[in-house]
Amino acid sequence: MAKNHLSVIIVPHTKTSTKTLCFSRRALKFLAVGGAVLGLALAAALVDYVRMSVIRGKYKALRAETAQQKTTIANYEKSIGELQATISHFESYTKKLNVMAGLKSPDVLTAPAGIGGGEPGKDEPESEIDPAQAPAPSGPQVITQGSIHNLSRKAQSIESNLNSLLNFFESDSLRLASTPSIVPTVGWLSSVYGHRNDPFTGEWTMHFGIDISTNTGNPIMATADGIVIKVQTDKYLGKNVTISHGNGFTTVYGHMSNFAVKAGQRVKRRDIIGYIGQTGKAAGPHVHYEVWRDGKRVDPRTYLLEE
């Protein structure tokens, strides 16, 4: 047996006998090594606890920051969506202004057929298509850095175009006064320009104007400055008025109940030229409105700046 290297005497407070613990050199070494290992383990556990506490604190902060960023991004997406809608509106409006200025040709607009009567014609545009075959609008696009860049470029392009149009219009006010740009009466659009089933025959025919329905007797206005060249009655448009505006523009207003102008009379935009009726081939009280440019009928909605 190894010699004792250390003795520990335990003296209790009671009157019982003392106890002596003897430790050899080998036992002390084991105790020292065990104590060191235990101390290192406790130190490592303490360091790990402190590190995990710091990580948990950072994680909570990151979660809060992420939640805030998600809210901010959602607000950005909403704002960008609204900006897209605004830019699309300005693009459409700028397109109409370009058409009015003669800087670009109007695109063919297709829409579902409406109701009402107009004189059938043989000069049907070749580019018209069946609305049922028109492609469906695409869904909402994901907001990306590229889409934001495209919005910025579109906005800059529209601003540049509008500045050019402003300069053009300021120097061309007389021509603009003679360009159809308003609706001829206050009402609701009951039939559009394009192919449709004729309300009387059921045949698939071309409707060369738009119909605006409203109450009988409501005023019909000239949509631009010009000279009245026809005040007549026929079996299709009933009582109708034709106005020449110059620069290749002519407008026709049909199904009137009464006239308010005479042939050869000069009119200004918004002057009353007649009143809503149901004369001719009409299923109800409305005005059939046509726009002619350079001898061909075109979609009047291309020239409507008032929605």
C-alpha positions as a Markdown table, in Angstrom:
| # | Residue | x | y | z |
|---|---|---|---|---|
| 1 | Met | 0.0 | 0.0 | 0.0 |
| 2 | Ala | 1.3 | 3.4 | -0.9 |
| 3 | Lys | 2.2 | 5.6 | 2.0 |
| 4 | Asn | -0.2 | 8.3 | 3.0 |
| 5 | His | 0.7 | 11.7 | 1.7 |
| 6 | Leu | -2.1 | 13.7 | 3.2 |
| 7 | Ser | -4.4 | 13.3 | 6.1 |
| 8 | Val | -7.5 | 15.3 | 6.8 |
| 9 | Ile | -8.9 | 15.2 | 10.3 |
| 10 | Ile | -12.6 | 16.1 | 10.6 |
| 11 | Val | -13.7 | 17.4 | 14.0 |
| 12 | Pro | -17.5 | 17.6 | 14.4 |
| 13 | His | -19.2 | 20.1 | 16.6 |
| 14 | Thr | -20.9 | 17.2 | 18.4 |
| 15 | Lys | -19.1 | 15.1 | 21.0 |
| 16 | Thr | -18.7 | 12.2 | 18.7 |
| 17 | Ser | -15.2 | 11.0 | 17.8 |
| 18 | Thr | -13.1 | 12.7 | 15.1 |
| 19 | Lys | -12.7 | 11.2 | 11.6 |
| 20 | Thr | -9.4 | 11.1 | 9.7 |
| 21 | Leu | -9.2 | 10.8 | 6.0 |
| 22 | Cys | -6.0 | 9.7 | 4.5 |
| 23 | Phe | -5.0 | 10.3 | 0.9 |
| 24 | Ser | -2.1 | 8.8 | -1.0 |
| 25 | Arg | 0.0 | 10.7 | -3.6 |
| 26 | Arg | -1.8 | 8.8 | -6.3 |
| 27 | Ala | -5.2 | 9.7 | -5.0 |
| 28 | Leu | -4.3 | 13.4 | -4.8 |
| 29 | Lys | -3.2 | 13.3 | -8.4 |
| 30 | Phe | -6.5 | 11.7 | -9.4 |
| 31 | Leu | -8.4 | 14.4 | -7.4 |
| 32 | Ala | -6.3 | 17.2 | -9.0 |
| 33 | Val | -6.9 | 15.9 | -12.5 |
| 34 | Gly | -10.6 | 15.3 | -11.9 |
| 35 | Gly | -10.9 | 18.8 | -10.4 |
| 36 | Ala | -9.2 | 20.3 | -13.4 |
| 37 | Val | -11.4 | 18.4 | -15.8 |
| 38 | Leu | -14.5 | 19.3 | -13.9 |
| 39 | Gly | -13.4 | 22.9 | -13.8 |
| 40 | Leu | -12.8 | 23.0 | -17.6 |
| 41 | Ala | -16.1 | 21.3 | -18.2 |
| 42 | Leu | -17.9 | 23.9 | -16.1 |
| 43 | Ala | -16.0 | 26.7 | -17.8 |
| 44 | Ala | -16.9 | 25.4 | -21.2 |
| 45 | Ala | -20.5 | 25.0 | -20.2 |
| 46 | Leu | -20.5 | 28.6 | -18.9 |
| 47 | Val | -18.9 | 29.9 | -22.1 |
| 48 | Asp | -21.4 | 27.9 | -24.2 |
| 49 | Tyr | -24.3 | 29.3 | -22.1 |
| 50 | Val | -23.1 | 32.9 | -22.5 |
| 51 | Arg | -22.6 | 32.3 | -26.3 |
| 52 | Met | -26.1 | 30.8 | -26.7 |
| 53 | Ser | -27.6 | 33.7 | -24.7 |
| 54 | Val | -25.9 | 36.1 | -27.1 |
| 55 | Ile | -27.1 | 34.1 | -30.1 |
| 56 | Arg | -30.7 | 34.0 | -28.7 |
| 57 | Gly | -30.6 | 37.7 | -28.3 |
| 58 | Lys | -29.4 | 38.2 | -31.8 |
| 59 | Tyr | -32.0 | 35.8 | -33.2 |
| 60 | Lys | -34.8 | 37.7 | -31.4 |
| 61 | Ala | -33.5 | 40.9 | -32.9 |
| 62 | Leu | -33.2 | 39.4 | -36.4 |
| 63 | Arg | -36.8 | 38.1 | -36.1 |
| 64 | Ala | -38.1 | 41.5 | -35.2 |
| 65 | Glu | -36.0 | 43.1 | -38.0 |
| 66 | Thr | -37.3 | 40.5 | -40.5 |
| 67 | Ala | -40.9 | 41.2 | -39.5 |
| 68 | Gln | -40.3 | 44.9 | -39.9 |
| 69 | Gln | -38.7 | 44.3 | -43.3 |
| 70 | Lys | -41.6 | 42.1 | -44.4 |
| 71 | Thr | -44.0 | 44.9 | -43.6 |
| 72 | Thr | -41.8 | 47.4 | -45.4 |
| 73 | Ile | -41.5 | 45.1 | -48.5 |
| 74 | Ala | -45.3 | 44.6 | -48.5 |
| 75 | Asn | -45.8 | 48.4 | -48.4 |
| 76 | Tyr | -43.3 | 48.8 | -51.2 |
| 77 | Glu | -45.1 | 46.1 | -53.3 |
| 78 | Lys | -48.4 | 47.9 | -52.7 |
| 79 | Ser | -46.9 | 51.2 | -53.7 |
| 80 | Ile | -45.2 | 49.7 | -56.8 |
| 81 | Gly | -48.5 | 48.1 | -57.8 |
| 82 | Glu | -50.3 | 51.4 | -57.5 |
| 83 | Leu | -47.4 | 53.0 | -59.5 |
| 84 | Gln | -47.8 | 50.4 | -62.2 |
| 85 | Ala | -51.5 | 51.1 | -62.5 |
| 86 | Thr | -50.8 | 54.9 | -62.6 |
| 87 | Ile | -48.2 | 54.4 | -65.3 |
| 88 | Ser | -50.5 | 52.2 | -67.3 |
| 89 | His | -53.2 | 54.9 | -67.1 |
| 90 | Phe | -50.7 | 57.5 | -68.3 |
| 91 | Glu | -49.5 | 55.2 | -71.1 |
| 92 | Ser | -53.1 | 54.8 | -72.3 |
| 93 | Tyr | -53.7 | 58.5 | -72.0 |
| 94 | Thr | -50.5 | 59.4 | -73.8 |
| 95 | Lys | -51.3 | 56.9 | -76.5 |
| 96 | Lys | -54.6 | 58.7 | -77.2 |
| 97 | Leu | -52.8 | 62.1 | -77.2 |
| 98 | Asn | -50.3 | 60.7 | -79.7 |
| 99 | Val | -53.1 | 59.5 | -82.0 |
| 100 | Met | -54.8 | 62.9 | -81.7 |
| 101 | Ala | -51.5 | 64.6 | -82.6 |
| 102 | Gly | -51.0 | 62.3 | -85.5 |
| 103 | Leu | -47.6 | 61.1 | -84.2 |
| 104 | Lys | -48.7 | 57.5 | -84.0 |
| 105 | Ser | -51.4 | 55.4 | -85.7 |
| 106 | Pro | -54.3 | 54.1 | -83.5 |
| 107 | Asp | -54.2 | 50.4 | -82.6 |
| 108 | Val | -57.2 | 48.3 | -83.4 |
| 109 | Leu | -59.4 | 48.0 | -80.2 |
| 110 | Thr | -61.6 | 45.0 | -79.8 |
| 111 | Ala | -64.4 | 44.7 | -77.3 |
| 112 | Pro | -67.6 | 42.6 | -76.8 |
| 113 | Ala | -70.6 | 43.5 | -79.0 |
| 114 | Gly | -73.2 | 45.9 | -77.7 |
| 115 | Ile | -76.7 | 46.8 | -78.7 |
| 116 | Gly | -78.3 | 49.4 | -80.9 |
| 117 | Gly | -78.5 | 50.1 | -84.6 |
| 118 | Gly | -76.2 | 51.5 | -87.2 |
| 119 | Glu | -76.0 | 51.4 | -91.0 |
| 120 | Pro | -74.3 | 48.2 | -92.2 |
| 121 | Gly | -71.2 | 48.7 | -94.4 |
| 122 | Lys | -69.0 | 46.7 | -96.7 |
| 123 | Asp | -65.7 | 48.4 | -95.7 |
| 124 | Glu | -65.0 | 46.2 | -92.7 |
| 125 | Pro | -61.5 | 46.4 | -91.4 |
| 126 | Glu | -59.4 | 43.3 | -92.1 |
| 127 | Ser | -57.7 | 43.5 | -88.7 |
| 128 | Glu | -60.8 | 42.9 | -86.6 |
| 129 | Ile | -60.9 | 39.7 | -84.7 |
| 130 | Asp | -63.5 | 37.8 | -82.8 |
| 131 | Pro | -63.5 | 39.0 | -79.1 |
| 132 | Ala | -63.9 | 35.4 | -78.0 |
| 133 | Gln | -60.5 | 34.6 | -79.6 |
| 134 | Ala | -58.7 | 37.5 | -77.8 |
| 135 | Pro | -56.0 | 36.4 | -75.4 |
| 136 | Ala | -56.8 | 36.6 | -71.7 |
| 137 | Pro | -55.0 | 39.1 | -69.6 |
| 138 | Ser | -52.0 | 37.8 | -67.7 |
| 139 | Gly | -51.9 | 37.7 | -63.9 |
| 140 | Pro | -50.0 | 40.0 | -61.5 |
| 141 | Gln | -46.3 | 40.2 | -62.0 |
| 142 | Val | -43.8 | 39.6 | -59.3 |
| 143 | Ile | -42.1 | 42.8 | -58.1 |
| 144 | Thr | -38.4 | 42.5 | -58.9 |
| 145 | Gln | -35.5 | 44.9 | -59.3 |
| 146 | Gly | -35.8 | 44.5 | -63.0 |
| 147 | Ser | -39.5 | 45.5 | -63.0 |
| 148 | Ile | -38.7 | 48.5 | -60.9 |
| 149 | His | -36.1 | 49.5 | -63.4 |
| 150 | Asn | -38.6 | 49.1 | -66.2 |
| 151 | Leu | -41.1 | 51.2 | -64.4 |
| 152 | Ser | -38.5 | 53.9 | -64.0 |
| 153 | Arg | -37.7 | 53.8 | -67.7 |
| 154 | Lys | -41.4 | 53.8 | -68.6 |
| 155 | Ala | -42.0 | 56.9 | -66.4 |
| 156 | Gln | -39.1 | 58.7 | -68.0 |
| 157 | Ser | -40.3 | 57.8 | -71.5 |
| 158 | Ile | -43.8 | 59.0 | -70.7 |
| 159 | Glu | -42.5 | 62.2 | -69.2 |
| 160 | Ser | -40.4 | 62.8 | -72.3 |
| 161 | Asn | -43.3 | 62.0 | -74.6 |
| 162 | Leu | -45.7 | 64.3 | -72.6 |
| 163 | Asn | -43.2 | 67.2 | -72.8 |
| 164 | Ser | -43.0 | 66.7 | -76.6 |
| 165 | Leu | -46.8 | 66.5 | -76.8 |
| 166 | Leu | -47.2 | 69.7 | -74.7 |
| 167 | Asn | -45.0 | 71.6 | -77.1 |
| 168 | Phe | -46.9 | 70.2 | -80.0 |
| 169 | Phe | -50.3 | 70.9 | -78.7 |
| 170 | Glu | -49.4 | 74.5 | -77.6 |
| 171 | Ser | -48.5 | 75.2 | -81.2 |
| 172 | Asp | -51.5 | 73.3 | -82.7 |
| 173 | Ser | -54.5 | 74.4 | -80.7 |
| 174 | Leu | -56.6 | 75.2 | -83.8 |
| 175 | Arg | -56.2 | 71.6 | -85.1 |
| 176 | Leu | -57.0 | 70.2 | -81.6 |
| 177 | Ala | -60.2 | 72.2 | -81.4 |
| 178 | Ser | -61.3 | 70.4 | -84.6 |
| 179 | Thr | -60.3 | 66.9 | -83.4 |
| 180 | Pro | -63.1 | 64.8 | -81.8 |
| 181 | Ser | -62.2 | 64.3 | -78.1 |
| 182 | Ile | -65.4 | 64.1 | -75.9 |
| 183 | Val | -68.5 | 61.9 | -75.6 |
| 184 | Pro | -71.5 | 63.5 | -77.4 |
| 185 | Thr | -73.9 | 63.0 | -74.5 |
| 186 | Val | -74.0 | 61.9 | -70.9 |
| 187 | Gly | -75.0 | 58.3 | -70.5 |
| 188 | Trp | -73.7 | 54.8 | -70.5 |
| 189 | Leu | -71.9 | 52.9 | -73.3 |
| 190 | Ser | -74.3 | 50.3 | -74.5 |
| 191 | Ser | -72.5 | 49.1 | -77.6 |
| 192 | Val | -68.9 | 49.4 | -78.8 |
| 193 | Tyr | -67.1 | 49.5 | -82.2 |
| 194 | Gly | -66.6 | 46.0 | -83.5 |
| 195 | His | -68.3 | 42.8 | -84.6 |
| 196 | Arg | -71.5 | 41.9 | -82.8 |
| 197 | Asn | -74.8 | 40.0 | -83.2 |
| 198 | Asp | -77.3 | 42.5 | -84.8 |
| 199 | Pro | -80.1 | 43.1 | -82.2 |
| 200 | Phe | -82.7 | 42.9 | -85.0 |
| 201 | Thr | -81.5 | 40.1 | -87.3 |
| 202 | Gly | -79.2 | 38.2 | -85.0 |
| 203 | Glu | -76.5 | 38.1 | -87.8 |
| 204 | Trp | -72.8 | 38.6 | -87.0 |
| 205 | Thr | -72.2 | 42.1 | -88.4 |
| 206 | Met | -69.8 | 45.0 | -88.0 |
| 207 | His | -70.9 | 47.9 | -85.8 |
| 208 | Phe | -69.0 | 51.0 | -87.0 |
| 209 | Gly | -69.6 | 53.3 | -84.1 |
| 210 | Ile | -70.5 | 53.4 | -80.4 |
| 211 | Asp | -73.9 | 53.7 | -78.8 |
| 212 | Ile | -74.5 | 55.8 | -75.7 |
| 213 | Ser | -77.8 | 55.2 | -74.1 |
| 214 | Thr | -79.6 | 57.8 | -72.0 |
| 215 | Asn | -83.0 | 59.4 | -71.5 |
| 216 | Thr | -85.1 | 60.6 | -74.5 |
| 217 | Gly | -84.7 | 64.4 | -75.0 |
| 218 | Asn | -81.2 | 64.7 | -73.5 |
| 219 | Pro | -78.9 | 67.0 | -75.5 |
| 220 | Ile | -76.4 | 65.7 | -78.0 |
| 221 | Met | -73.2 | 67.8 | -78.3 |
| 222 | Ala | -70.7 | 68.3 | -81.1 |
| 223 | Thr | -67.5 | 66.6 | -80.1 |
| 224 | Ala | -65.2 | 69.2 | -81.9 |
| 225 | Asp | -65.4 | 72.4 | -83.8 |
| 226 | Gly | -66.7 | 72.1 | -87.4 |
| 227 | Ile | -69.4 | 72.8 | -89.9 |
| 228 | Val | -72.6 | 70.9 | -90.2 |
| 229 | Ile | -72.7 | 69.3 | -93.7 |
| 230 | Lys | -75.7 | 67.0 | -93.4 |
| 231 | Val | -79.0 | 67.1 | -91.5 |
| 232 | Gln | -81.1 | 64.2 | -92.8 |
| 233 | Thr | -83.3 | 61.2 | -92.0 |
| 234 | Asp | -82.8 | 57.7 | -93.2 |
| 235 | Lys | -84.1 | 54.2 | -92.3 |
| 236 | Tyr | -80.9 | 53.2 | -90.4 |
| 237 | Leu | -79.8 | 56.2 | -88.4 |
| 238 | Gly | -83.2 | 57.9 | -88.4 |
| 239 | Lys | -82.7 | 61.6 | -87.8 |
| 240 | Asn | -78.9 | 62.2 | -88.0 |
| 241 | Val | -76.3 | 64.9 | -88.3 |
| 242 | Thr | -72.9 | 64.9 | -90.0 |
| 243 | Ile | -70.2 | 67.4 | -89.0 |
| 244 | Ser | -67.0 | 68.0 | -91.0 |
| 245 | His | -64.1 | 69.1 | -88.7 |
| 246 | Gly | -61.3 | 69.4 | -91.2 |
| 247 | Asn | -58.0 | 67.7 | -91.1 |
| 248 | Gly | -59.7 | 64.5 | -92.4 |
| 249 | Phe | -62.2 | 64.2 | -89.5 |
| 250 | Thr | -65.9 | 63.8 | -89.8 |
| 251 | Thr | -68.4 | 62.8 | -87.1 |
| 252 | Val | -72.0 | 61.3 | -87.4 |
| 253 | Tyr | -74.7 | 61.4 | -84.8 |
| 254 | Gly | -77.8 | 59.2 | -85.3 |
| 255 | His | -81.2 | 58.3 | -83.9 |
| 256 | Met | -82.1 | 61.9 | -82.8 |
| 257 | Ser | -85.6 | 62.8 | -81.8 |
| 258 | Asn | -85.1 | 66.4 | -83.0 |
| 259 | Phe | -82.4 | 68.6 | -84.7 |
| 260 | Ala | -80.9 | 71.7 | -83.1 |
| 261 | Val | -78.8 | 72.8 | -86.1 |
| 262 | Lys | -79.0 | 73.3 | -89.8 |
| 263 | Ala | -76.8 | 72.3 | -92.7 |
| 264 | Gly | -74.0 | 74.9 | -93.3 |
| 265 | Gln | -74.0 | 76.0 | -89.6 |
| 266 | Arg | -70.7 | 76.4 | -87.8 |
| 267 | Val | -70.5 | 74.7 | -84.4 |
| 268 | Lys | -68.1 | 74.6 | -81.5 |
| 269 | Arg | -67.2 | 71.7 | -79.3 |
| 270 | Arg | -70.0 | 71.1 | -76.8 |
| 271 | Asp | -72.6 | 73.0 | -78.8 |
| 272 | Ile | -76.0 | 71.2 | -78.8 |
| 273 | Ile | -76.8 | 69.8 | -82.3 |
| 274 | Gly | -79.8 | 67.6 | -81.4 |
| 275 | Tyr | -81.6 | 65.5 | -78.8 |
| 276 | Ile | -81.7 | 61.8 | -77.9 |
| 277 | Gly | -84.3 | 59.8 | -79.6 |
| 278 | Gln | -85.2 | 56.3 | -81.0 |
| 279 | Thr | -85.6 | 57.1 | -84.7 |
| 280 | Gly | -84.4 | 54.7 | -87.4 |
| 281 | Lys | -83.1 | 51.3 | -86.6 |
| 282 | Ala | -82.9 | 51.6 | -82.8 |
| 283 | Ala | -83.8 | 49.3 | -80.0 |
| 284 | Gly | -84.0 | 52.1 | -77.4 |
| 285 | Pro | -83.2 | 55.8 | -76.9 |
| 286 | His | -79.5 | 56.4 | -77.6 |
| 287 | Val | -77.1 | 58.2 | -79.9 |
| 288 | His | -75.1 | 56.2 | -82.4 |
| 289 | Tyr | -71.8 | 58.1 | -82.8 |
| 290 | Glu | -69.3 | 57.5 | -85.5 |
| 291 | Val | -65.8 | 59.0 | -86.2 |
| 292 | Trp | -64.4 | 59.1 | -89.8 |
| 293 | Arg | -60.8 | 59.8 | -90.5 |
| 294 | Asp | -59.5 | 60.2 | -94.1 |
| 295 | Gly | -62.7 | 58.6 | -95.4 |
| 296 | Lys | -62.7 | 55.5 | -93.2 |
| 297 | Arg | -64.6 | 54.8 | -90.1 |
| 298 | Val | -62.5 | 54.3 | -87.0 |
| 299 | Asp | -63.1 | 53.4 | -83.3 |
| 300 | Pro | -64.4 | 56.6 | -81.6 |
| 301 | Arg | -63.0 | 55.4 | -78.3 |
| 302 | Thr | -59.5 | 56.1 | -79.7 |
| 303 | Tyr | -60.4 | 59.8 | -79.5 |
| 304 | Leu | -62.3 | 59.9 | -76.2 |
| 305 | Leu | -60.2 | 61.8 | -73.6 |
| 306 | Glu | -63.1 | 61.8 | -71.2 |
| 307 | Glu | -63.7 | 58.5 | -69.4 |
